[in-house]
Amino acid sequence: MALTNSRKVQVVSDQGTVPFAQARAAAGALFFDEAGHVLLVRPTYKSHMDIPGGYVEPGETPHQACVREVREELGIQPAIGRLLVVDWAPHPQEEDKVLFVFDGGTLDSEVIEQIRFADRELSAYEFHRVDESDDLLIERLARRIKAAATARTRGETVYLEHGRAVPAG
């Protein structure tokens, strides 16, 4: 999904006009095969691999967006599980974003064979070991995927900033 310029939002208060963040929200799913490898996709509109997902539309929840994006991009409708990570990711060229990664679970070979790129946003998919993500993805996405995989194993949900866990306390 291509980014468009978002508008600057300002609030008038007793202190005058104060700008505040208006983040774009996106949601994706972390899927695994039976060998424990993570599903990465090749978008047609960017140079690096990613996970299935996309932007949240008006009136839609992040979970609903994740389900919709998986259906649109991969042509499958597996159950999307619990939230693994929320990542606050401001970026000077892409503006502020909050990214939700949900547990897509393990896809068996029958479901994997049903993957089809209906909307032409993706050109391929591959399964890779999570520890290979540094070599395959942009840095902040690799951190996010590793954090999500760890959260899945531990049965927790983690808050991130730029793909890094924020220390408690």
Backbone torsions as a table, in degrees:
resi	resn	phi	psi	omega
1	MET	NA	127.2	-179.4
2	ALA	-76.6	145.2	178.3
3	LEU	-84.7	143.8	172.0
4	THR	-117.0	159.6	179.0
5	ASN	-68.0	131.6	176.1
6	SER	-94.4	158.3	-177.6
7	ARG	-83.8	155.2	175.0
8	LYS	-84.8	129.9	-178.1
9	VAL	-110.1	136.1	179.2
10	GLN	-131.5	148.3	178.9
11	VAL	-116.6	135.9	176.3
12	VAL	-92.5	124.3	-179.7
13	SER	-132.6	-175.3	177.3
14	ASP	-61.3	-24.2	-179.5
15	GLN	-90.5	5.3	-178.6
16	GLY	105.1	-158.0	180.0
17	THR	-86.6	125.2	-176.1
18	VAL	-123.6	122.1	177.1
19	PRO	-75.0	150.1	173.8
20	PHE	-137.8	159.4	-177.2
21	ALA	-68.1	138.3	171.7
22	GLN	-127.2	89.5	-173.8
23	ALA	-79.8	145.1	169.8
24	ARG	-81.2	141.0	179.5
25	ALA	-108.9	138.4	176.6
26	ALA	-136.3	154.8	-179.3
27	ALA	-139.8	141.9	178.9
28	GLY	-143.1	170.8	-179.0
29	ALA	-122.0	142.1	174.4
30	LEU	-101.7	111.4	178.8
31	PHE	-108.7	149.8	177.2
32	PHE	-127.9	154.3	170.9
33	ASP	-92.9	-179.8	-176.2
34	GLU	-67.9	-16.1	177.4
35	ALA	-89.4	-1.8	179.4
36	GLY	87.1	13.8	177.8
37	HIS	-88.6	146.2	-177.6
38	VAL	-88.0	142.9	178.5
39	LEU	-81.7	122.7	173.6
40	LEU	-118.2	145.1	-178.6
41	VAL	-118.4	156.4	177.4
42	ARG	-108.3	100.5	176.4
43	PRO	-67.8	148.0	178.5
44	THR	-80.5	-13.9	-172.8
45	TYR	-108.3	7.0	174.7
46	LYS	-148.3	163.4	-170.9
47	SER	-87.8	-9.3	-177.1
48	HIS	-116.6	160.7	177.2
49	MET	-73.1	166.5	-175.6
50	ASP	-153.0	-174.4	169.0
51	ILE	-107.7	158.7	178.3
52	PRO	-62.0	139.2	178.6
53	GLY	152.6	-174.8	-179.8
54	GLY	178.4	-167.5	-174.7
55	TYR	-74.2	147.7	175.8
56	VAL	-79.0	130.7	179.6
57	GLU	-87.8	158.6	179.1
58	PRO	-53.8	134.3	178.7
59	GLY	80.2	1.9	-176.4
60	GLU	-107.3	144.4	174.7
61	THR	-85.2	160.6	175.9
62	PRO	-56.9	-39.7	179.4
63	HIS	-64.4	-44.4	177.7
64	GLN	-60.9	-41.3	179.0
65	ALA	-62.7	-41.4	179.6
66	CYS	-61.5	-48.2	178.8
67	VAL	-58.8	-46.7	-178.7
68	ARG	-62.9	-47.1	-177.9
69	GLU	-63.1	-40.9	178.0
70	VAL	-61.9	-44.6	178.6
71	ARG	-62.4	-45.6	-178.1
72	GLU	-68.8	-42.4	-174.1
73	GLU	-82.0	-39.1	-173.8
74	LEU	-108.7	-14.0	180.0
75	GLY	73.1	17.0	178.2
76	ILE	-122.4	161.1	-178.6
77	GLN	-133.2	57.4	177.0
78	PRO	-71.1	159.0	177.1
79	ALA	-64.5	132.3	176.4
80	ILE	-98.8	125.3	-174.1
81	GLY	-90.1	-147.6	-170.6
82	ARG	-74.5	163.1	177.3
83	LEU	-71.4	129.7	178.5
84	LEU	-99.1	-48.4	179.8
85	VAL	-143.1	152.7	166.9
86	VAL	-121.9	127.4	-176.2
87	ASP	-123.6	118.2	173.8
88	TRP	-84.1	119.4	-171.1
89	ALA	-135.8	73.8	174.5
90	PRO	-68.8	145.0	-178.6
91	HIS	-147.7	128.0	-174.8
92	PRO	-56.1	-37.9	-178.6
93	GLN	-88.2	-18.7	-175.0
94	GLU	-116.3	0.5	-179.0
95	GLU	68.4	178.2	-176.2
96	ASP	-70.4	139.7	176.7
97	LYS	-138.5	148.1	167.9
98	VAL	-120.8	126.3	-172.0
99	LEU	-116.3	129.7	-179.8
100	PHE	-109.8	128.4	176.7
101	VAL	-118.0	123.1	-178.9
102	PHE	-105.9	158.3	177.9
103	ASP	-81.7	113.3	177.4
104	GLY	-87.6	-8.2	177.4
105	GLY	80.1	-164.8	-179.8
106	THR	-100.7	127.3	177.7
107	LEU	-94.0	126.8	176.2
108	ASP	-82.3	170.6	-174.5
109	SER	-60.9	-32.0	179.2
110	GLU	-63.6	-44.3	178.8
111	VAL	-69.4	-41.5	179.6
112	ILE	-58.5	-39.5	179.4
113	GLU	-65.7	-19.9	-179.6
114	GLN	-86.1	-6.4	-178.1
115	ILE	-63.1	127.6	178.2
116	ARG	-138.8	142.6	-179.2
117	PHE	-94.5	78.4	-173.8
118	ALA	-67.3	-38.0	-173.9
119	ASP	-96.5	2.8	176.0
120	ARG	64.7	15.2	174.9
121	GLU	-78.3	-21.0	-179.3
122	LEU	-119.6	149.9	178.5
123	SER	-116.0	-16.1	-177.9
124	ALA	-166.0	164.9	170.9
125	TYR	-138.8	154.7	179.3
126	GLU	-147.6	151.0	172.5
127	PHE	-104.9	133.9	-178.8
128	HIS	-137.0	155.6	171.5
129	ARG	-64.3	143.2	179.8
130	VAL	-58.5	-36.5	-178.0
131	ASP	-71.5	-4.7	174.6
132	GLU	-90.6	-5.3	-172.1
133	SER	-62.1	-30.3	178.6
134	ASP	-60.5	-32.5	-178.5
135	ASP	-86.0	-13.5	-172.4
136	LEU	-111.4	-19.2	-170.5
137	LEU	-126.7	163.1	170.9
138	ILE	-64.9	154.5	-169.7
139	GLU	-56.6	-49.1	-176.1
140	ARG	-67.6	-31.9	177.0
141	LEU	-71.6	-39.2	176.8
142	ALA	-60.4	-43.6	178.2
143	ARG	-62.0	-42.9	-178.9
144	ARG	-62.7	-43.5	-179.4
145	ILE	-66.8	-42.0	178.0
146	LYS	-63.9	-41.2	178.1
147	ALA	-64.5	-40.4	179.7
148	ALA	-66.4	-41.9	178.5
149	ALA	-63.3	-40.6	177.6
150	THR	-66.2	-42.8	178.5
151	ALA	-61.4	-38.0	178.5
152	ARG	-62.6	-45.9	-180.0
153	THR	-63.3	-39.6	-176.8
154	ARG	-85.2	-9.0	-178.9
155	GLY	70.7	34.7	-178.0
156	GLU	-127.8	170.8	172.6
157	THR	-117.0	137.5	-173.7
158	VAL	-123.5	138.5	173.3
159	TYR	-94.2	131.2	-179.2
160	LEU	-123.7	157.6	167.0
161	GLU	-130.8	120.3	-175.2
162	HIS	57.8	32.8	179.0
163	GLY	80.9	4.8	-179.7
164	ARG	-113.2	137.7	178.2
165	ALA	-64.8	141.3	177.3
166	VAL	-91.8	123.2	-179.3
167	PRO	-61.5	138.9	177.6
168	ALA	-73.7	145.0	172.8
169	GLY	80.6	NA	NA
